């Protein structure tokens, strides 16, 4: 049994884990999910990390941190501040200490697959917040989700601040915590080839590969729960052999 802390990505909330939570709990795990303050213009990953840490106040035991998409920028900050058993990057970006994410993705080829502008979020430059209307979000995020659930999920997307893109990652060094990576082969937002390479070179792990698009917690909750369990089981096997 483990305690899983599920950290959502941009535009989302704790709601996106609703199908995965009971599947992990059914495997005997404790699950904690939280709403990050993504709709607050001044909030970046440092604030997001504090929100995660606060949500885990009743869980002093080492946790398994799962960061989806932009949540990948947050989980190393949490791992540097409290006991963590493992970080799992799910279709996620991996920050570089001392560098802003917007500078990082400008130089890392293949991180973002090409996509039509009609699928992009819409930014309000006055507020620094973006919205993602359903007609744009569905073909980007929910291509492998049945129509009614895709529409429902798209309508639950929140506004998202651009602050995490500009904030410099405050880490001085990478947390000494084992890591796993789960990539999605048909992901329209995170390049599978980039993720495969980043997992190997940055996290020293071979990525677990799932079919489908960017939101497996909605489109493939059974497969995702099994993959998360496999990340933990793999670590336990290595510990026993050691």
WOBELWO-V204526 format. One record per pair of residues at least 12 apart in sequence whose C-alpha atoms are under 7 Angstrom apart, sorted by the first residue. I is the first residue (numbers start at 1). J is the second residue. If there is no record, write none. Layout:
i->I j->J
i->I j->J
This chain:
i->1 j->28
i->1 j->29
i->2 j->29
i->2 j->30
i->2 j->63
i->3 j->29
i->3 j->30
i->3 j->31
i->3 j->63
i->3 j->64
i->4 j->30
i->4 j->31
i->4 j->32
i->4 j->63
i->4 j->64
i->4 j->65
i->5 j->31
i->5 j->32
i->5 j->33
i->5 j->63
i->5 j->64
i->5 j->65
i->5 j->66
i->6 j->32
i->6 j->33
i->6 j->65
i->6 j->66
i->6 j->67
i->7 j->33
i->7 j->34
i->7 j->66
i->7 j->67
i->7 j->68
i->7 j->71
i->8 j->67
i->8 j->68
i->8 j->71
i->9 j->68
i->9 j->69
i->9 j->70
i->9 j->71
i->10 j->38
i->10 j->70
i->10 j->160
i->11 j->38
i->11 j->157
i->11 j->158
i->11 j->159
i->11 j->160
i->12 j->157
i->12 j->158
i->13 j->35
i->13 j->36
i->14 j->33
i->14 j->34
i->14 j->35
i->16 j->217
i->16 j->218
i->17 j->217
i->19 j->217
i->19 j->218
i->19 j->221
i->20 j->217
i->20 j->221
i->20 j->225
i->23 j->222
i->23 j->225
i->24 j->225
i->34 j->52
i->34 j->55
i->36 j->48
i->36 j->51
i->38 j->159
i->38 j->160
i->38 j->161
i->39 j->129
i->39 j->158
i->39 j->159
i->39 j->160
i->39 j->161
i->40 j->161
i->41 j->127
i->41 j->128
i->41 j->129
i->41 j->161
i->41 j->163
i->42 j->163
i->43 j->163
i->44 j->163
i->44 j->164
i->44 j->167
i->45 j->73
i->45 j->74
i->45 j->164
i->48 j->74
i->49 j->74
i->49 j->75
i->49 j->77
i->49 j->78
i->53 j->78
i->61 j->83
i->62 j->83
i->62 j->84
i->62 j->85
i->63 j->83
i->63 j->84
i->63 j->85
i->63 j->86
i->64 j->84
i->64 j->85
i->64 j->86
i->64 j->87
i->65 j->86
i->65 j->87
i->65 j->88
i->66 j->87
i->66 j->88
i->66 j->89
i->66 j->90
i->67 j->88
i->67 j->89
i->67 j->90
i->67 j->92
i->68 j->89
i->68 j->90
i->68 j->91
i->68 j->92
i->69 j->90
i->69 j->91
i->69 j->92
i->69 j->93
i->70 j->92
i->70 j->93
i->71 j->92
i->72 j->89
i->72 j->92
i->72 j->93
i->72 j->94
i->73 j->93
i->73 j->94
i->73 j->95
i->75 j->87
i->76 j->175
i->79 j->175
i->80 j->175
i->84 j->177
i->85 j->177
i->86 j->177
i->86 j->178
i->86 j->179
i->87 j->177
i->87 j->178
i->87 j->179
i->87 j->180
i->88 j->179
i->88 j->180
i->88 j->181
i->89 j->180
i->89 j->181
i->89 j->182
i->90 j->181
i->90 j->182
i->90 j->183
i->91 j->182
i->91 j->183
i->91 j->184
i->91 j->190
i->91 j->214
i->95 j->169
i->96 j->169
i->97 j->169
i->97 j->170
i->97 j->171
i->97 j->172
i->97 j->173
i->98 j->168
i->98 j->169
i->98 j->170
i->98 j->171
i->98 j->172
i->99 j->168
i->99 j->169
i->100 j->165
i->100 j->166
i->100 j->167
i->100 j->168
i->100 j->169
i->101 j->165
i->101 j->166
i->102 j->165
i->102 j->166
i->110 j->191
i->110 j->194
i->111 j->190
i->111 j->191
i->111 j->194
i->112 j->189
i->112 j->190
i->112 j->191
i->113 j->188
i->113 j->189
i->113 j->190
i->113 j->191
i->118 j->136
i->119 j->136
i->119 j->137
i->119 j->139
i->119 j->140
i->120 j->136
i->128 j->161
i->128 j->162
i->129 j->159
i->129 j->160
i->129 j->161
i->129 j->162
i->130 j->159
i->130 j->160
i->130 j->161
i->131 j->158
i->131 j->159
i->131 j->160
i->134 j->151
i->134 j->154
i->134 j->155
i->137 j->154
i->138 j->150
i->138 j->154
i->140 j->188
i->141 j->213
i->141 j->214
i->141 j->215
i->142 j->213
i->142 j->215
i->143 j->213
i->144 j->212
i->144 j->213
i->144 j->219
i->145 j->219
i->179 j->203
i->180 j->205
i->180 j->207
i->180 j->231
i->181 j->199
i->181 j->207
i->181 j->208
i->182 j->207
i->182 j->208
i->182 j->209
i->183 j->195
i->183 j->207
i->183 j->208
i->183 j->209
i->183 j->210
i->184 j->209
i->184 j->210
i->184 j->211
i->184 j->212
i->184 j->213
i->184 j->214
i->185 j->209
i->185 j->210
i->185 j->211
i->185 j->212
i->185 j->213
i->186 j->211
i->186 j->212
i->186 j->213
i->187 j->212
i->187 j->213
i->187 j->214
i->188 j->213
i->188 j->214
i->189 j->214
